Amino acid sequence: MSSAQPALLEQLSPRLVPELRVYLDRHRGSVMEMIQSGGEAAGMPASRAYATAFDGLLSALFHAARAAMIAKKT
């Protein structure tokens, strides 16, 4: 598949996907530490932190997709 065109978001910003992976890995690691501690933070606080991380990821993807679509129209 090397002849395939890069995904639209990668065309807009080649660094976007790696940056989002780093973002998600960092937050996933933080949540895992909360869970592995076994304390009060292992329950709802860890769940909230994980949900917040995905909210940030989806927000970034939404804005990147919107920018890519606008750029493609022009």
DOZATI-69127 format. One record per atom (N, C-alpha, C): residue in one letter; atom name; x, y, z; residue number from 0. Coordinates in nm, 3 decimals. Example, Ala and Ser with C-alpha at 12.3 -4.5 7.8 and 13.67 -1.06 7.14 Angstrom:
REM DOZATI-69127
<residu = a | atome = N | xx = 1.319 | yy = -0.569 | zz = 0.780 | num = 0>;
<residu = a | atome = CA | xx = 1.230 | yy = -0.450 | zz = 0.780 | num = 0>;
<residu = a | atome = C | xx = 1.320 | yy = -0.330 | zz = 0.780 | num = 0>;
<residu = s | atome = N | xx = 1.285 | yy = -0.225 | zz = 0.708 | num = 1>;
<residu = s | atome = CA | xx = 1.367 | yy = -0.106 | zz = 0.714 | num = 1>;
<residu = s | atome = C | xx = 1.290 | yy = 0.003 | zz = 0.787 | num = 1>;
END
This chain:
REM DOZATI-69127
<residu = m | atome = N | xx = 0.081 | yy = -0.119 | zz = 0.000 | num = 0>;
<residu = m | atome = CA | xx = 0.000 | yy = 0.000 | zz = 0.000 | num = 0>;
<residu = m | atome = C | xx = 0.085 | yy = 0.125 | zz = 0.000 | num = 0>;
<residu = s | atome = N | xx = 0.208 | yy = 0.118 | zz = -0.036 | num = 1>;
<residu = s | atome = CA | xx = 0.294 | yy = 0.235 | zz = -0.036 | num = 1>;
<residu = s | atome = C | xx = 0.253 | yy = 0.337 | zz = -0.140 | num = 1>;
<residu = s | atome = N | xx = 0.176 | yy = 0.296 | zz = -0.240 | num = 2>;
<residu = s | atome = CA | xx = 0.133 | yy = 0.389 | zz = -0.343 | num = 2>;
<residu = s | atome = C | xx = 0.008 | yy = 0.467 | zz = -0.302 | num = 2>;
<residu = a | atome = N | xx = -0.055 | yy = 0.430 | zz = -0.192 | num = 3>;
<residu = a | atome = CA | xx = -0.175 | yy = 0.499 | zz = -0.147 | num = 3>;
<residu = a | atome = C | xx = -0.139 | yy = 0.639 | zz = -0.098 | num = 3>;
<residu = q | atome = N | xx = -0.233 | yy = 0.731 | zz = -0.119 | num = 4>;
<residu = q | atome = CA | xx = -0.212 | yy = 0.866 | zz = -0.070 | num = 4>;
<residu = q | atome = C | xx = -0.223 | yy = 0.868 | zz = 0.081 | num = 4>;
<residu = p | atome = N | xx = -0.149 | yy = 0.959 | zz = 0.147 | num = 5>;
<residu = p | atome = CA | xx = -0.161 | yy = 0.970 | zz = 0.292 | num = 5>;
<residu = p | atome = C | xx = -0.302 | yy = 1.014 | zz = 0.330 | num = 5>;
<residu = a | atome = N | xx = -0.342 | yy = 0.979 | zz = 0.449 | num = 6>;
<residu = a | atome = CA | xx = -0.473 | yy = 1.019 | zz = 0.499 | num = 6>;
<residu = a | atome = C | xx = -0.482 | yy = 1.172 | zz = 0.500 | num = 6>;
<residu = l | atome = N | xx = -0.603 | yy = 1.221 | zz = 0.490 | num = 7>;
<residu = l | atome = CA | xx = -0.625 | yy = 1.365 | zz = 0.481 | num = 7>;
<residu = l | atome = C | xx = -0.561 | yy = 1.440 | zz = 0.597 | num = 7>;
<residu = l | atome = N | xx = -0.576 | yy = 1.389 | zz = 0.719 | num = 8>;
<residu = l | atome = CA | xx = -0.517 | yy = 1.458 | zz = 0.834 | num = 8>;
<residu = l | atome = C | xx = -0.365 | yy = 1.458 | zz = 0.828 | num = 8>;
<residu = e | atome = N | xx = -0.306 | yy = 1.350 | zz = 0.779 | num = 9>;
<residu = e | atome = CA | xx = -0.161 | yy = 1.346 | zz = 0.766 | num = 9>;
<residu = e | atome = C | xx = -0.113 | yy = 1.442 | zz = 0.658 | num = 9>;
<residu = q | atome = N | xx = -0.194 | yy = 1.464 | zz = 0.556 | num = 10>;
<residu = q | atome = CA | xx = -0.158 | yy = 1.563 | zz = 0.455 | num = 10>;
<residu = q | atome = C | xx = -0.155 | yy = 1.702 | zz = 0.515 | num = 10>;
<residu = l | atome = N | xx = -0.249 | yy = 1.730 | zz = 0.604 | num = 11>;
<residu = l | atome = CA | xx = -0.256 | yy = 1.861 | zz = 0.667 | num = 11>;
<residu = l | atome = C | xx = -0.140 | yy = 1.882 | zz = 0.763 | num = 11>;
<residu = s | atome = N | xx = -0.110 | yy = 1.780 | zz = 0.843 | num = 12>;
<residu = s | atome = CA | xx = -0.003 | yy = 1.790 | zz = 0.941 | num = 12>;
<residu = s | atome = C | xx = 0.059 | yy = 1.652 | zz = 0.962 | num = 12>;
<residu = p | atome = N | xx = 0.178 | yy = 1.630 | zz = 0.907 | num = 13>;
<residu = p | atome = CA | xx = 0.242 | yy = 1.499 | zz = 0.922 | num = 13>;
<residu = p | atome = C | xx = 0.274 | yy = 1.464 | zz = 1.068 | num = 13>;
<residu = r | atome = N | xx = 0.279 | yy = 1.565 | zz = 1.154 | num = 14>;
<residu = r | atome = CA | xx = 0.311 | yy = 1.541 | zz = 1.295 | num = 14>;
<residu = r | atome = C | xx = 0.188 | yy = 1.512 | zz = 1.380 | num = 14>;
<residu = l | atome = N | xx = 0.069 | yy = 1.529 | zz = 1.324 | num = 15>;
<residu = l | atome = CA | xx = -0.053 | yy = 1.517 | zz = 1.403 | num = 15>;
<residu = l | atome = C | xx = -0.069 | yy = 1.379 | zz = 1.465 | num = 15>;
<residu = v | atome = N | xx = -0.061 | yy = 1.275 | zz = 1.386 | num = 16>;
<residu = v | atome = CA | xx = -0.083 | yy = 1.139 | zz = 1.438 | num = 16>;
<residu = v | atome = C | xx = 0.019 | yy = 1.104 | zz = 1.545 | num = 16>;
<residu = p | atome = N | xx = 0.149 | yy = 1.127 | zz = 1.523 | num = 17>;
<residu = p | atome = CA | xx = 0.245 | yy = 1.097 | zz = 1.630 | num = 17>;
<residu = p | atome = C | xx = 0.219 | yy = 1.179 | zz = 1.757 | num = 17>;
<residu = e | atome = N | xx = 0.181 | yy = 1.306 | zz = 1.742 | num = 18>;
<residu = e | atome = CA | xx = 0.152 | yy = 1.389 | zz = 1.859 | num = 18>;
<residu = e | atome = C | xx = 0.032 | yy = 1.335 | zz = 1.936 | num = 18>;
<residu = l | atome = N | xx = -0.071 | yy = 1.292 | zz = 1.864 | num = 19>;
<residu = l | atome = CA | xx = -0.188 | yy = 1.238 | zz = 1.931 | num = 19>;
<residu = l | atome = C | xx = -0.156 | yy = 1.106 | zz = 2.001 | num = 19>;
<residu = r | atome = N | xx = -0.069 | yy = 1.026 | zz = 1.942 | num = 20>;
<residu = r | atome = CA | xx = -0.027 | yy = 0.901 | zz = 2.008 | num = 20>;
<residu = r | atome = C | xx = 0.048 | yy = 0.930 | zz = 2.137 | num = 20>;
<residu = v | atome = N | xx = 0.137 | yy = 1.029 | zz = 2.134 | num = 21>;
<residu = v | atome = CA | xx = 0.211 | yy = 1.067 | zz = 2.254 | num = 21>;
<residu = v | atome = C | xx = 0.114 | yy = 1.117 | zz = 2.361 | num = 21>;
<residu = y | atome = N | xx = 0.019 | yy = 1.201 | zz = 2.321 | num = 22>;
<residu = y | atome = CA | xx = -0.081 | yy = 1.254 | zz = 2.413 | num = 22>;
<residu = y | atome = C | xx = -0.157 | yy = 1.140 | zz = 2.481 | num = 22>;
<residu = l | atome = N | xx = -0.205 | yy = 1.046 | zz = 2.400 | num = 23>;
<residu = l | atome = CA | xx = -0.283 | yy = 0.936 | zz = 2.454 | num = 23>;
<residu = l | atome = C | xx = -0.198 | yy = 0.844 | zz = 2.542 | num = 23>;
<residu = d | atome = N | xx = -0.076 | yy = 0.815 | zz = 2.501 | num = 24>;
<residu = d | atome = CA | xx = 0.013 | yy = 0.731 | zz = 2.581 | num = 24>;
<residu = d | atome = C | xx = 0.043 | yy = 0.796 | zz = 2.716 | num = 24>;
<residu = r | atome = N | xx = 0.067 | yy = 0.927 | zz = 2.715 | num = 25>;
<residu = r | atome = CA | xx = 0.097 | yy = 0.998 | zz = 2.840 | num = 25>;
<residu = r | atome = C | xx = -0.021 | yy = 0.989 | zz = 2.936 | num = 25>;
<residu = h | atome = N | xx = -0.141 | yy = 1.015 | zz = 2.886 | num = 26>;
<residu = h | atome = CA | xx = -0.259 | yy = 1.012 | zz = 2.973 | num = 26>;
<residu = h | atome = C | xx = -0.294 | yy = 0.869 | zz = 3.013 | num = 26>;
<residu = r | atome = N | xx = -0.275 | yy = 0.774 | zz = 2.923 | num = 27>;
<residu = r | atome = CA | xx = -0.301 | yy = 0.634 | zz = 2.957 | num = 27>;
<residu = r | atome = C | xx = -0.208 | yy = 0.591 | zz = 3.070 | num = 27>;
<residu = g | atome = N | xx = -0.082 | yy = 0.630 | zz = 3.062 | num = 28>;
<residu = g | atome = CA | xx = 0.014 | yy = 0.596 | zz = 3.167 | num = 28>;
<residu = g | atome = C | xx = -0.024 | yy = 0.656 | zz = 3.301 | num = 28>;
<residu = s | atome = N | xx = -0.070 | yy = 0.779 | zz = 3.297 | num = 29>;
<residu = s | atome = CA | xx = -0.113 | yy = 0.846 | zz = 3.420 | num = 29>;
<residu = s | atome = C | xx = -0.233 | yy = 0.774 | zz = 3.482 | num = 29>;
<residu = v | atome = N | xx = -0.327 | yy = 0.735 | zz = 3.400 | num = 30>;
<residu = v | atome = CA | xx = -0.446 | yy = 0.664 | zz = 3.449 | num = 30>;
<residu = v | atome = C | xx = -0.406 | yy = 0.526 | zz = 3.503 | num = 30>;
<residu = m | atome = N | xx = -0.315 | yy = 0.459 | zz = 3.435 | num = 31>;
<residu = m | atome = CA | xx = -0.270 | yy = 0.327 | zz = 3.483 | num = 31>;
<residu = m | atome = C | xx = -0.205 | yy = 0.339 | zz = 3.620 | num = 31>;
<residu = e | atome = N | xx = -0.127 | yy = 0.444 | zz = 3.641 | num = 32>;
<residu = e | atome = CA | xx = -0.067 | yy = 0.466 | zz = 3.773 | num = 32>;
<residu = e | atome = C | xx = -0.175 | yy = 0.485 | zz = 3.879 | num = 32>;
<residu = m | atome = N | xx = -0.280 | yy = 0.560 | zz = 3.844 | num = 33>;
<residu = m | atome = CA | xx = -0.390 | yy = 0.581 | zz = 3.938 | num = 33>;
<residu = m | atome = C | xx = -0.456 | yy = 0.449 | zz = 3.974 | num = 33>;
<residu = i | atome = N | xx = -0.478 | yy = 0.364 | zz = 3.874 | num = 34>;
<residu = i | atome = CA | xx = -0.545 | yy = 0.236 | zz = 3.896 | num = 34>;
<residu = i | atome = C | xx = -0.456 | yy = 0.141 | zz = 3.976 | num = 34>;
<residu = q | atome = N | xx = -0.328 | yy = 0.135 | zz = 3.939 | num = 35>;
<residu = q | atome = CA | xx = -0.237 | yy = 0.042 | zz = 4.005 | num = 35>;
<residu = q | atome = C | xx = -0.209 | yy = 0.080 | zz = 4.150 | num = 35>;
<residu = s | atome = N | xx = -0.231 | yy = 0.207 | zz = 4.184 | num = 36>;
<residu = s | atome = CA | xx = -0.210 | yy = 0.248 | zz = 4.323 | num = 36>;
<residu = s | atome = C | xx = -0.310 | yy = 0.179 | zz = 4.416 | num = 36>;
<residu = g | atome = N | xx = -0.427 | yy = 0.146 | zz = 4.361 | num = 37>;
<residu = g | atome = CA | xx = -0.528 | yy = 0.076 | zz = 4.440 | num = 37>;
<residu = g | atome = C | xx = -0.600 | yy = 0.164 | zz = 4.539 | num = 37>;
<residu = g | atome = N | xx = -0.567 | yy = 0.291 | zz = 4.543 | num = 38>;
<residu = g | atome = CA | xx = -0.632 | yy = 0.382 | zz = 4.637 | num = 38>;
<residu = g | atome = C | xx = -0.765 | yy = 0.433 | zz = 4.584 | num = 38>;
<residu = e | atome = N | xx = -0.810 | yy = 0.541 | zz = 4.647 | num = 39>;
<residu = e | atome = CA | xx = -0.938 | yy = 0.599 | zz = 4.606 | num = 39>;
<residu = e | atome = C | xx = -0.933 | yy = 0.651 | zz = 4.463 | num = 39>;
<residu = a | atome = N | xx = -0.816 | yy = 0.688 | zz = 4.415 | num = 40>;
<residu = a | atome = CA | xx = -0.802 | yy = 0.740 | zz = 4.279 | num = 40>;
<residu = a | atome = C | xx = -0.817 | yy = 0.630 | zz = 4.174 | num = 40>;
<residu = a | atome = N | xx = -0.822 | yy = 0.505 | zz = 4.216 | num = 41>;
<residu = a | atome = CA | xx = -0.830 | yy = 0.394 | zz = 4.121 | num = 41>;
<residu = a | atome = C | xx = -0.970 | yy = 0.377 | zz = 4.062 | num = 41>;
<residu = g | atome = N | xx = -1.069 | yy = 0.439 | zz = 4.122 | num = 42>;
<residu = g | atome = CA | xx = -1.206 | yy = 0.422 | zz = 4.075 | num = 42>;
<residu = g | atome = C | xx = -1.252 | yy = 0.534 | zz = 3.984 | num = 42>;
<residu = m | atome = N | xx = -1.347 | yy = 0.612 | zz = 4.035 | num = 43>;
<residu = m | atome = CA | xx = -1.406 | yy = 0.720 | zz = 3.955 | num = 43>;
<residu = m | atome = C | xx = -1.304 | yy = 0.824 | zz = 3.910 | num = 43>;
<residu = p | atome = N | xx = -1.210 | yy = 0.866 | zz = 3.994 | num = 44>;
<residu = p | atome = CA | xx = -1.113 | yy = 0.965 | zz = 3.945 | num = 44>;
<residu = p | atome = C | xx = -1.034 | yy = 0.914 | zz = 3.824 | num = 44>;
<residu = a | atome = N | xx = -0.996 | yy = 0.788 | zz = 3.825 | num = 45>;
<residu = a | atome = CA | xx = -0.923 | yy = 0.732 | zz = 3.710 | num = 45>;
<residu = a | atome = C | xx = -1.014 | yy = 0.725 | zz = 3.588 | num = 45>;
<residu = s | atome = N | xx = -1.138 | yy = 0.688 | zz = 3.608 | num = 46>;
<residu = s | atome = CA | xx = -1.234 | yy = 0.684 | zz = 3.498 | num = 46>;
<residu = s | atome = C | xx = -1.255 | yy = 0.821 | zz = 3.438 | num = 46>;
<residu = r | atome = N | xx = -1.268 | yy = 0.922 | zz = 3.524 | num = 47>;
<residu = r | atome = CA | xx = -1.284 | yy = 1.059 | zz = 3.476 | num = 47>;
<residu = r | atome = C | xx = -1.162 | yy = 1.105 | zz = 3.399 | num = 47>;
<residu = a | atome = N | xx = -1.044 | yy = 1.074 | zz = 3.451 | num = 48>;
<residu = a | atome = CA | xx = -0.920 | yy = 1.114 | zz = 3.384 | num = 48>;
<residu = a | atome = C | xx = -0.910 | yy = 1.049 | zz = 3.246 | num = 48>;
<residu = y | atome = N | xx = -0.948 | yy = 0.924 | zz = 3.236 | num = 49>;
<residu = y | atome = CA | xx = -0.943 | yy = 0.854 | zz = 3.107 | num = 49>;
<residu = y | atome = C | xx = -1.045 | yy = 0.913 | zz = 3.009 | num = 49>;
<residu = a | atome = N | xx = -1.165 | yy = 0.942 | zz = 3.059 | num = 50>;
<residu = a | atome = CA | xx = -1.268 | yy = 1.003 | zz = 2.975 | num = 50>;
<residu = a | atome = C | xx = -1.224 | yy = 1.141 | zz = 2.929 | num = 50>;
<residu = t | atome = N | xx = -1.160 | yy = 1.217 | zz = 3.017 | num = 51>;
<residu = t | atome = CA | xx = -1.111 | yy = 1.349 | zz = 2.982 | num = 51>;
<residu = t | atome = C | xx = -1.003 | yy = 1.341 | zz = 2.875 | num = 51>;
<residu = a | atome = N | xx = -0.917 | yy = 1.241 | zz = 2.884 | num = 52>;
<residu = a | atome = CA | xx = -0.812 | yy = 1.223 | zz = 2.784 | num = 52>;
<residu = a | atome = C | xx = -0.875 | yy = 1.194 | zz = 2.647 | num = 52>;
<residu = f | atome = N | xx = -0.975 | yy = 1.108 | zz = 2.644 | num = 53>;
<residu = f | atome = CA | xx = -1.041 | yy = 1.078 | zz = 2.516 | num = 53>;
<residu = f | atome = C | xx = -1.120 | yy = 1.198 | zz = 2.465 | num = 53>;
<residu = d | atome = N | xx = -1.176 | yy = 1.277 | zz = 2.555 | num = 54>;
<residu = d | atome = CA | xx = -1.244 | yy = 1.399 | zz = 2.513 | num = 54>;
<residu = d | atome = C | xx = -1.146 | yy = 1.493 | zz = 2.445 | num = 54>;
<residu = g | atome = N | xx = -1.028 | yy = 1.506 | zz = 2.502 | num = 55>;
<residu = g | atome = CA | xx = -0.925 | yy = 1.589 | zz = 2.441 | num = 55>;
<residu = g | atome = C | xx = -0.882 | yy = 1.536 | zz = 2.305 | num = 55>;
<residu = l | atome = N | xx = -0.868 | yy = 1.405 | zz = 2.296 | num = 56>;
<residu = l | atome = CA | xx = -0.830 | yy = 1.342 | zz = 2.170 | num = 56>;
<residu = l | atome = C | xx = -0.936 | yy = 1.367 | zz = 2.063 | num = 56>;
<residu = l | atome = N | xx = -1.061 | yy = 1.344 | zz = 2.097 | num = 57>;
<residu = l | atome = CA | xx = -1.169 | yy = 1.364 | zz = 2.001 | num = 57>;
<residu = l | atome = C | xx = -1.183 | yy = 1.511 | zz = 1.961 | num = 57>;
<residu = s | atome = N | xx = -1.162 | yy = 1.602 | zz = 2.056 | num = 58>;
<residu = s | atome = CA | xx = -1.167 | yy = 1.744 | zz = 2.024 | num = 58>;
<residu = s | atome = C | xx = -1.058 | yy = 1.781 | zz = 1.925 | num = 58>;
<residu = a | atome = N | xx = -0.937 | yy = 1.731 | zz = 1.949 | num = 59>;
<residu = a | atome = CA | xx = -0.826 | yy = 1.759 | zz = 1.857 | num = 59>;
<residu = a | atome = C | xx = -0.854 | yy = 1.702 | zz = 1.719 | num = 59>;
<residu = l | atome = N | xx = -0.907 | yy = 1.581 | zz = 1.714 | num = 60>;
<residu = l | atome = CA | xx = -0.940 | yy = 1.519 | zz = 1.585 | num = 60>;
<residu = l | atome = C | xx = -1.050 | yy = 1.595 | zz = 1.512 | num = 60>;
<residu = f | atome = N | xx = -1.149 | yy = 1.641 | zz = 1.586 | num = 61>;
<residu = f | atome = CA | xx = -1.258 | yy = 1.717 | zz = 1.524 | num = 61>;
<residu = f | atome = C | xx = -1.204 | yy = 1.844 | zz = 1.459 | num = 61>;
<residu = h | atome = N | xx = -1.123 | yy = 1.919 | zz = 1.534 | num = 62>;
<residu = h | atome = CA | xx = -1.071 | yy = 2.045 | zz = 1.481 | num = 62>;
<residu = h | atome = C | xx = -0.974 | yy = 2.020 | zz = 1.366 | num = 62>;
<residu = a | atome = N | xx = -0.896 | yy = 1.915 | zz = 1.374 | num = 63>;
<residu = a | atome = CA | xx = -0.804 | yy = 1.882 | zz = 1.265 | num = 63>;
<residu = a | atome = C | xx = -0.881 | yy = 1.841 | zz = 1.140 | num = 63>;
<residu = a | atome = N | xx = -0.985 | yy = 1.761 | zz = 1.159 | num = 64>;
<residu = a | atome = CA | xx = -1.066 | yy = 1.719 | zz = 1.044 | num = 64>;
<residu = a | atome = C | xx = -1.136 | yy = 1.838 | zz = 0.980 | num = 64>;
<residu = r | atome = N | xx = -1.186 | yy = 1.926 | zz = 1.063 | num = 65>;
<residu = r | atome = CA | xx = -1.252 | yy = 2.046 | zz = 1.011 | num = 65>;
<residu = r | atome = C | xx = -1.154 | yy = 2.131 | zz = 0.931 | num = 65>;
<residu = a | atome = N | xx = -1.035 | yy = 2.152 | zz = 0.986 | num = 66>;
<residu = a | atome = CA | xx = -0.933 | yy = 2.230 | zz = 0.915 | num = 66>;
<residu = a | atome = C | xx = -0.893 | yy = 2.162 | zz = 0.784 | num = 66>;
<residu = a | atome = N | xx = -0.882 | yy = 2.031 | zz = 0.786 | num = 67>;
<residu = a | atome = CA | xx = -0.845 | yy = 1.957 | zz = 0.665 | num = 67>;
<residu = a | atome = C | xx = -0.954 | yy = 1.969 | zz = 0.559 | num = 67>;
<residu = m | atome = N | xx = -1.078 | yy = 1.963 | zz = 0.600 | num = 68>;
<residu = m | atome = CA | xx = -1.188 | yy = 1.975 | zz = 0.505 | num = 68>;
<residu = m | atome = C | xx = -1.193 | yy = 2.115 | zz = 0.445 | num = 68>;
<residu = i | atome = N | xx = -1.170 | yy = 2.216 | zz = 0.527 | num = 69>;
<residu = i | atome = CA | xx = -1.168 | yy = 2.354 | zz = 0.477 | num = 69>;
<residu = i | atome = C | xx = -1.052 | yy = 2.372 | zz = 0.380 | num = 69>;
<residu = a | atome = N | xx = -0.935 | yy = 2.319 | zz = 0.417 | num = 70>;
<residu = a | atome = CA | xx = -0.818 | yy = 2.331 | zz = 0.331 | num = 70>;
<residu = a | atome = C | xx = -0.839 | yy = 2.259 | zz = 0.198 | num = 70>;
<residu = k | atome = N | xx = -0.909 | yy = 2.148 | zz = 0.201 | num = 71>;
<residu = k | atome = CA | xx = -0.932 | yy = 2.071 | zz = 0.078 | num = 71>;
<residu = k | atome = C | xx = -1.028 | yy = 2.145 | zz = -0.016 | num = 71>;
<residu = k | atome = N | xx = -1.119 | yy = 2.224 | zz = 0.039 | num = 72>;
<residu = k | atome = CA | xx = -1.214 | yy = 2.299 | zz = -0.043 | num = 72>;
<residu = k | atome = C | xx = -1.147 | yy = 2.413 | zz = -0.119 | num = 72>;
<residu = t | atome = N | xx = -1.041 | yy = 2.468 | zz = -0.062 | num = 73>;
<residu = t | atome = CA | xx = -0.977 | yy = 2.584 | zz = -0.126 | num = 73>;
<residu = t | atome = C | xx = -0.870 | yy = 2.544 | zz = -0.222 | num = 73>;
END
